[in-house]
């Protein structure tokens, strides 16, 4: 159905201020056809004239659509929360239907209300009443839709009367109000590549402390299943998501499980319902007994599919969930990338537990300047201000000449204003008011790299204030990342790097921020033991088969890393976030230790550290490496223990911006960015490697004295001690078991839980950051297998 036809599904007759006054002009046709227009579309042929004081419409060709013949009058004023009565006299040569509609008089033809009447050959008065729930419109239009039937008719005494102001209806709102998207966590290609420790329960605590009450979690959901035909949820994925759901329920923060199976360049498959229905039935079965803090979102940003087709598919998915879970809130949205303009096409469902979602990224040349995934790329566009200021506008990039962005740029004096942004936002606000349904802005944001921070602050402040003022819930895109709420170019640490002006503008609480500096690590740390270690993220290349959760034959615990089919130079990447200062560790003989199993005696790989690239001229991301061949450990299909002293790594140069630089002795151990395991000398065509228990340890815990023969349960003294504000706590286990490491103040009050889960045999290190705590003595306690040990540490600020 076209916009024109849809628009004509609605009727509204408008008055001004006094009760029973009206602003429709020439409703009795005493001034002939003045103020009335007859609009024809398609092959419709019709004419109108006033005969004996009544308007006569003669139809020769009726057209294929009801909206092909329209009798209209515009410039009507419709006031919010005002009740109107619409009436008119009409008759037809024979029984026929007409649709009377009132719409917004603009390109999107937003529909306010409508009614279908059946006329007879006897003149009769027809009427109905309604209350305007949308925002006041001073340029609405009334439409009589007369197509699809060539029966002639007459009209007279058209009127729109005000019945008076009415009490505002109770606006239905979402059960949450404001929050963020946690991105690039569950959006991996498959469960095996989820970096589960990238976020933790502490991140949820931090987000809630801002004043947020909702987190939207994008999930590459279809890839988290075992595939067609049943799309059974992958057990590893479920084990991860269950923990996240537990955190949300324990903290009483709403969690939206967003089906983010999405590529902006690939149109939504018209057969996607074949996946959505089994996927959501499996999700509903898994989480039907969970609390009302958990919500489902059918699909992120469907596009390249008609509104009608998408809404039919979406309705089927909702019904599939309702067969299993009749009460859970479900988020639904329109096609066209969840555009706010698509909300109007979503059917008015009887289900009262639906939340209507949309996304907001306007004006686009502001929000996506610097983006490379757009078409065309906007990489060369930067410095677009908000609000519009002629003196601050950048030069338009020549690379974008002749594209649609040029016209948008030239019109930015209109589109870049607060008034225009509010006008766009009003589309969803008016929809919510007219339907009486809750709406939710699930995504909005301005990409950081090429944007002025003050302009971001101005835009976010305007959008969040306006949405909150009108009762619209929202989650910004995103928490960390290119659109996030942390300062650009930082390690995005909650106590150090929040963009304070931005979160103030968004109405969030502002936690105390501290100055960050990289301190030398003074104890070893875990890089991988079932999961990536604290502050370590996956930065691996793509051209291999890689799993961080291989269950086939772990050396200890539940999982190991498996790596096969690697192309030359492909790597397993362990990104240190924040960067590591390893200067103390190399000076004191610390060792990189790991277990490895390979199937090819002639295979090899490189262990490689990469430092940070600074702004200093001539600096590059320098590399230190150690090549591992069968002379170090045999690759005979058995687990082998490997240790390499940090001092045994040799500098090998740098690859930077398609250029190789020979070593210059400039590797910086005070700012190490990555540890890689690399297929440096050639592709691993048939080689399969497993890795486990990757750590940096002190030299006393080495060789075969590692996890195989540790016999003591022991808690070590923290280092440094005294400390300010961070220190490292080491402990060792004689067997794999459930462990807790907890910090208390001298009154016995719990300060922080550092470890609470299963840990394998061996030496472990955990960091404690006392930022925000007062000086004094604190107790840290190790519990495992019925044993308990405690020690004291001193914080001096």
N, C-alpha and C positions, 0 to 999 in steps of 0.2 A: 504494500500500500504506500502511495506517495505521501510526502510531507503535506502536500496540499490537501489530499483526501483526508489524512489523519487530522489535520488541523480543522477540517470542516466537521469533525465529529463532535464539536463542542459548541455550546450555546451560552451566551451571556449577554444580558441586556442591562445597560448600565445607567445609573443616575448620579446626580451630584450630591448635594448636601441635605436639602430639606426633605422630610418624610413625604412620600408620594410624589416627589419631583422626578423628572426624567430628563436625560440629555440626548436621547434619540430624537433626531430632527425629521419632520415631515413624515411621521408615522401614519397619518391619515391621507397622505398623497394629495393634499390640497394644493401643493405647489408642484404638481405633476411628478416627475421622477427625480426631482432635485435631491441631492445627497445620497442617491441610491445608484449602485453600479451593477450591471449584468456582465459577469465574467464567464467566457466560454473557453473550454479546453478540448483537446482531442478533435473529434469530428462533430462536436455538438453544434447545432444551429438553433437559435431561439431569439425572440425579441420581446420587449415589454413596452406597455403604454398604459396610461390611465384612462379608463372608460367608466363613465358614470360615477366618478369619485373613487373607484377601486383600481388597484394595480392588476392588470391582466398580463400573464406570462404565456406566450404562444410558443410551443416547442415543436420544431420541425424534425430535428435529429437529436435524440436524447443523450448520445454519448455512451461510452462503455462504463464509466464510473459515476457514482452518485455526485462526486464533486466536479464533474465536467460542466455543469451549469450552476452558477452561484449568483445569488442576489445578495449584495453586501452593502453595509454602511460602516465606515470606520470612524476614528476620532472619538470613540466613546470612552468615558471615564468609569472605571470599576474600582471601588474602594475596598480595601482589605477589611474583613470582619463586618461587612454590610450585607444585609439580606435583601434580595431583589425578587420581584414578581415579573415574569415575562408573559405577555399575552398578545394574541392577534386573532383576527377573524380570517377564515379561509374556506374555500370550496374548490372542487375540481370537477371536470367533466365526468369523471368516473372515479371509483375508489383508487387511491394511490398513496404511497408513503413519501414524506419529505423529512429531511434532517435539518434541524435548526441548531446552529453552533455559534459560540463566541470564542474567539482566539486572540492571542497576542498578534498584533499586526506587524510581524517581522518575518525574516526568512525562516525561522524555526517553527513558526505558527504554533506556539505552545497552546494547548487546549485547556480551557478553564472549566467548561461544562457543556453538555449537549443533551438533546432529546429527539426521539423519532416519533412523528405523528402520522396517523392514517387519516387522510381527508376523505370526505364523501361529497356527493353532489349537492348536499344541503349546506348552506353557509352556517358555520358554527364558530364558537369562540374556543380557542385552545390556550392553555396556560400551564405554567409550572413555576416553582420558586427554588431558590438556591442561595447559599451564603458564599461569598467570595473568601476563600481561604488563602489565596496567594497574595503577593504584594500588590499594592495599588498600581493600576495600569491606566495611564491617561491616553492611551492610543490603542484601545481594544477595538475589535470589529465584530459585528453580528453578521452571520451568514445563514442564508436559506440554501440548502443543497437540493437541487431539483433534477439532477441527471438520472440516467438509467430508466427513465419512464417518460414517454412522449405525451402523457396526458396533460392538457392545459389546466391552469388554475388561476384563481384570483386571491389577492391578499388585501387586507384593510385593517386600520386601527391597530397598527403595531405599537406596542408600548413596553417600556421598561420602568417599573416603579420601585422606589426604595421602600422597604417595609421597616427600616430602622436598623440601628446597630444591634449586633448580637454579641453575646459573651464569646470570647475566643474558645474554640474547641481545645480540649486537652491535647497538646502536641505530643505524639508518641515519640519517644527518644530511644536511642540505643542504650543498652544497660551499662555502657562505658562512655568515657568522654574524650580522653586524650592519651596519646602514646606515640610509639615509634615502631618502625619495621626493623627486625633483626635479620639482616640480609647476608648472603654468601655463606650460609651455615648449612642449611638443609637443601641448598640448590645444586648440590653436586650431581655428577652424571649418574652415580649409583651409590648405594649405601656404603660400599667399600671405600669410597673416597670422602666420606663425611669427616671433617675435622672436628670431632665432637667436643674436644676440650677448648675449642676456639672461644666458646662462651660457657658460662657456668651459672650456677644458682646465684653467685655473687653479682653477676651482671643484672639479673632480674631484680635483686635487692637494690642495686644502684639505680636502675631505671625507675623503680617504684619510689625511691627517695626523692626523685625529681618532681613527684606529684603526678606521675603517669599511672593510669589504671588499666591500660591495655597494651599488649604487644601483638603485632601482626607478624606471623612466622611464615615467610614464603618457602614452599616445599616443592621440589621437582617431583611431584607426587607419583606420576605415572611411571617414572624410572625407579621408584622405591618399591616396586612390585616384582613379582616373578613373571609378569607378562601375560599375554593372551593364552587362553580365553578367560581365565578366572581372575586374573590380576590380583592374586593373593599377595598380601603385604609381606615384604621381606622381613624375616625375623630380626635381623640386625637393625634395620630401620626402626622397627617397632620397639626394640629394646632402648634405642636412643630417645625416640619420641615419648615413650612412657615416662622417662625421667624428666623431660621438659614439662610434660603435663603435670607431673607430681609437683615440680617447683611452683608452677603457676597456681595450682590449687592450694598449696601450703601457704603461699604468700598472698593469696586472694587477689591475684591480678588476672584480668581477662586475657585469654590467649586465642587468637584467630588462626586456625590451621588453614592457610591459604594455598590452594592448589595452584602453584606457580609453574606448571608445566607449560612453558611459554617461550616462543622465539619471535621477536618483532618482525623478522623477515619472512616467516612462514605463516600463511593464512591458516585459520582454524579449520580443521577438517570437518566437512558436513556430517561425517560419520563418527564424530568424536563421542557421541552418546554411547557407542558400543564400549568405550573405555570408561567414561564417567560413571555410568550406572554401576558396574561391578566394583570399581574403585571406591565409590562413596558408600556402597553397601558394606564393603569390607571395613572401611573406616568407621561407619556407624555401628557396626557390630562390635568393633574393638572398643569404642569409646562411649557407647550408649549409657553406661552406668556411671560415667564421670559427671562432675558437677556442672552447674550452669555457667561456670567461668570459661568453659571450653566451647568454641564456636567453629562452624565449618564455612568455608568460602568455596563455592562451586568451581570457579575457574577464573584466573587472572587474565584480564584484557583480551577476551576473544576479539578477533578482527578478521576482515576479509570474508565474512559470512554475513548474510542478511540478518536484519534484526528479527524478522519473523522466524527464520530457521533457528537462530540461536535461542530465542525465547522458548521455542517448542522443546529444544534439547534440554535447556536449563530446567524447564518445568518437569520433564521426565526425571532428571537427576534429583530434584527436590522430592518428588513423589517416591523415588527409590529409597531415599533416606527416611522419609516419613513411614515407610513400611516397617522400619526397624526402630526408629527414634522419633517419637511424635512431638517432642517438646523442645528439642535443641534449636537455638537460634542459627539460622542459615543466612549467609550473605549472598545476595544475587546482584548482578549488574548487567548493563546493556552491552551491546557489541560496540565496535569502533573504539577499541582499547579502553573500555569502561568509561566512555565519554559521558559527561554530565548531560549532553544533548540527547543521549540514547535512553535516559531514564524514562522519558515519556512513552517509549515504545514497549516497556515492560508491562505485561498484563496486570490488571488489578486483582491480585490473588486473594482468595478468601483466607489463606493461611496468615494468621496474625503474628507469627513469630519469624517473620522475614525482615532482614535489614537490607536496604537498597544501597549498594555501594557504587562509588564513582571515583575517578582520579582527576587531579587538577594540576596542570603544568602550563598555565598561560600567564603572560605572553611567552610563547615557546622560544623566541629568540633570546629572551632573558634567561629562562630556566635551563636551557640546553646549550648555551654558548660553551664552546670547547668540547662538546660531545662528538665522538667519532662514530657512534653506531647509528646516527641519523642518516637520512638520505635527502640531500647530500650531506657529507661530513661537515660539522660545524667547528672543526678544530681551529680554523683561522679566525673565528669570531670571538672577541673578548672585550671586556670593559663596558658592556651594555648596562646603563644605570637603571635604578628604580628608586623613586618614580622618574619618569622622563625628564631630562634636563638637556636642553639643546647644546649648552656649552660643554657637557660631559659626554656627548655621543661620540663613539669611536668612528674611525673610517670604516666604510663597508669593505670587507675583503673582496678583492677582485676574483678570487676563486669561486665566489658565490654569485657573481653577476649572471643575471638571466634566470636565476632559480626563484622558486616561490618565496624564498627567504628575503629576497630583495624587496618585494612589495610589502612584506611584513615589516621590514626594517624601515622602509619609507613611511609606513603608517604608524610608527612607534609613538609619535606624538599623541596619538589617540589610544593605542593599545597599551602603552606603558604608563597609564595613569591609574590612580587609585579608584576613580569612578568606574573605569572600564573593568578592572578586576572585580569590583563588587557586582557589576552587572552580570559578569560571567558566573560568579558564585550564586547570584540570585536564581539562576536556572534551577539548581538543585534545591535551594531553599523553597522556592515557589512550588516545586514538585512535591516536596514533603508536606507543605501546607495544604495543597489541593487534594492530595491523596490521603493525608492523615497517617503517613507512614514514617518510620525512622529512616534517616539517611546517614551515610557514613562516608567521609572522604578518606579512602584507604591509602592514598598516596598523594603527596605533593612535595615539591622541593625545588631548589636551585643548585645546579651542578657547581662545585666549588672551584675547580682549577683555574678557570678564566674569568671568574666573577669577583666583583668588588664586595668585600665583606659587609660593608655598610648597606649596600643595595640588597644583599641577602637578608640582612636584619630587617630592613624596611619591609620587604615583601613578606617574609615569614610572619612578622608582627601583624601586618594588615590581614593576611589570610587567616591566621589562627584566631585573632580577635573577632573577626567577622563571623567565622564559623561558630565559635563559642557563643557569641552574642545571640545567634539564631538557633542554638540548640543542636548544632551538627557535630557529631563525634568525628574525631580525626586521628590518624597516625601518619607522621611525617616519614618520608622516604629519604634517608634511612637513619639508623643509629650511628653506626660507623660506616665509613666509605665515602664515595664521591659526593653524596648529597647530605652527609651526616652532620651531627651537632657538635663535632669536635673541630678544633682548629686545623686548618689545612697543613699538610706536610708534617704532622706529628705522629707519635706512636699511639695516639688516641687512648691515653690512660685517664681513667675517670677522675682521679684526684689531681691531675696536672693539666690536662689538655682540653677541657670543655670550652666551647666557644661561648663565653659568658654573656656577651651582648645578645647573641642569638637566642640562647635559652631563656634569658630574661624577656626578650620580645615575645617568645612563645608562651609566656606565662608559667614556665616551670620554676621550681625551687632552684636556687643556685647554691650548690655545696661549696665549701671552702676549697680554694685551689692553691697548690703549692708549686714552687719552682722545681723543675725536674733537671737532674744531671745524672749521667751514666756513672755508676760507682763500680769499681772493680769487683767481680765475683770473687768471693773468698772461700767458697766451698764448691764441691762438685754439684752437678745437677743432672736430672733425667731428661733425655731427649726423646726416647720412646720406650715405654714399658706397657704394652697393651694399648695405650693411648699416647698421643703426642704430649710432651711435658708442658708444664705451666709456662706460658709466654712463648710457645713455639707453634707456628702454623705451617700448613702444607704449602710449599711453593714449587711443587714438582712440575716437570715438563709433561706434555700430553702424549708423546709418541711411544707409549709402552702400555703393558697391562700391569696395573699397580693396585694393590690392596693393602690397606693398613690394618685389616682385620681378618687375616687368613687363619682359619681354624684347623688346617690340615695337620700341622705338626709344630706347634709353638714350642720354643725352648723352655719357657715358663709362662705361667698365667694362661690366659684364654686365647691370645692372638699373637701373630707375628706379622711382619711386613713381607709380602711376596711381590716379586718384580721380574717380569719376563718380557720378551719381545721388544726390548728397548732399542730404539734407533741410536746411531752414534751421536754422542753428546747429550742424549737424554739423561735426566737425573731425577733422583728422589731428593726433594728439597725440604730442608728444615729451616724455616725462616725464624730468626730470633726477633721477637717483637715484645719489648724494645730491644735494640741492638745490645750486644754483650761486650763488656770490657773484660777480656780474658788475660790481661797482662799479669795479674797476680798468679793466675793458674799456670801460665807457661813458665814464669820465673821459679815456681815451686814444684816443677816436675809433674804436673797433673797429666792424666792419661785419658785418651778417648778409648773406651772399651765397648765391645759389642760381641754378639754371637752372630755367626754367619754360616749358611749352608748353601753350597753350590753343586750343580750337577755336571760341570764340565771342567776337567782338570786343567785345561789350557786357558780358561777364562780369566779375566781380570776386571778390575774397576778402580776408580780413583776415589779416595776420600778428599774432600776439598772444602776449605774455609774461604769465604769471600768477605772482604771488608766493605765498608760503606764508601760511596762516592760522594765527596764533599764538593763545595762550590769553588774550592781552591783551583786555580788554573793548573792544568797538567795532571790533576788527580784522576784516578780511575778506580773501578772496583777490582782491586788487586786480589790475586788468588795464592793460597798456600795449599800444597797437595801432597798426598802420599799414595803411590800406586800399590795396589794389593794384588799379588799374583799367587800362584801355587807355592812359591818359595816362602811366603809368609804363613799361609794356611792351605792345607789341601782341600780342594773342592771335590770331595768324594761322596757326596750325598749324605754326609753326617754333619751334625752341628760342630762347629769349631769356634773356640774362643780366640778373639783377636784384640790386641791392645796396641795402641800407637801413642807414644809420648807426643804431646803437643810440640815439643822442641824438635821432633823428627820430621815435621812438615817442612817442605821446601817451597820457596816462591817460584811460581811458574809464569807470571805475567798477568795480562788482563785482556778481556774481549769487551770492547766498549764501542757502541754505535757502529757496528760493522767493521771495526778496525782492531787488529791485534797489536798489543803493546808488550815488548819484551820486559822481563823483570828488572826493576830498578831499586830493589831493596826498600820499597815504600809501603809494604803491607803493614797495616795498623791493627795490632792486637787489642787496642783499647776501644775499637769500634767495629766489631765483627757482626755481619748482617746475616750470613747463611752458612749452614753446613750442607754439603751436597754429597751424594753417592752417585758417581758419574760413569756412564759407558763412554769413556774418553777415547779409547784406542780403536773402537769399532762397534758395529751393531751387535747386540746380543740376540742373534737369530734363534738359536735353540736353547740358550742358557736360561736357567731359572735360578734365582737367588731368593733366599729367605734371610731376614735380619730380625734380631730381637735384642731386647735389653740394651739399648744404646744409651750410654752415659758418659759423662766426664767425671772421673773419680780421682781421688788423691792417690799418690803412688803406693801408699801402704796397702790399699785394697786393689790388688792387681793379680794378673795372671790367673792360674787355676785356683788361687785363693779367693776368687770372686764368689758368685752366688752358689756354686756347687758345694762349697764346704763351710760356709759361714754357719757357726754353731751357736752364736750368742744373740740374745735379744738385748739390744743396747740403745740407749738414748745418749747422744753426745752433747757437749756444751755448745751453745750457739756461737756463731762467729760472724761479725765481730761482737764483742761484749766488753764494756757497754756499747750501745749502738744508737744511731739516730739517722733516719727513722726506720731503716730496714736491716734485717739480719737473716742469716741462714741457719736452719736447724737440721741436723743430720741424725739418722737413726738406721739401725740395721735389723734384719729379720732372718731367723734361721729357717723359716718356711713361709710359703705363700699363705696369707691369712688376712682377715678383716682387721683394719688398722684405723685408729683415730688419733690425731694429734690436735690438741686443743690448748688454747692460751686462756689463762684466767688472770684477773687482778688479785690483789692481796686479800680482798674480801670474799674471794671464791666465786666472783661473778664471771660468767663466760664472756670473753672478749672476741674470740675468733676461732672458728673450726678450720684448721688448715688441711687436714686429711680426714676423710670419712669414707672408706671403701677398701676393696681388696687390693693388696700390693704383693708383688712376688718376692721371693727370696732375694736378699742382697742388701746393698747399701742404698739409702734414699736420702734425698735432700729436698727440703721445702723452704720457701722463703716466707718471711713474716714482715709485713709492712705496717708499721705503727703510726703512719701518718694520721693525724687527727686525735691521737691519744696523748694523755698527759705524761710527763716524766714520772718515773717511779719503777718499782720492782714488779715484775710480772712472772708468773709461773707457767711453764709449758709442760704438758703431760702427754706421754705415749701410752696407749692401751692396745694390746694385741694378745689374743689367745689366753685371756685370763690374767695376763701380766700387766703391771703398771709401773712406769717410772716417771719421775718428775725432776725438773731442774728449774733454777731461777735465772732470770736475765734482767739487765738494768737498762732502761731507756732514759737517756739524758738529752734534753733539748736545750 
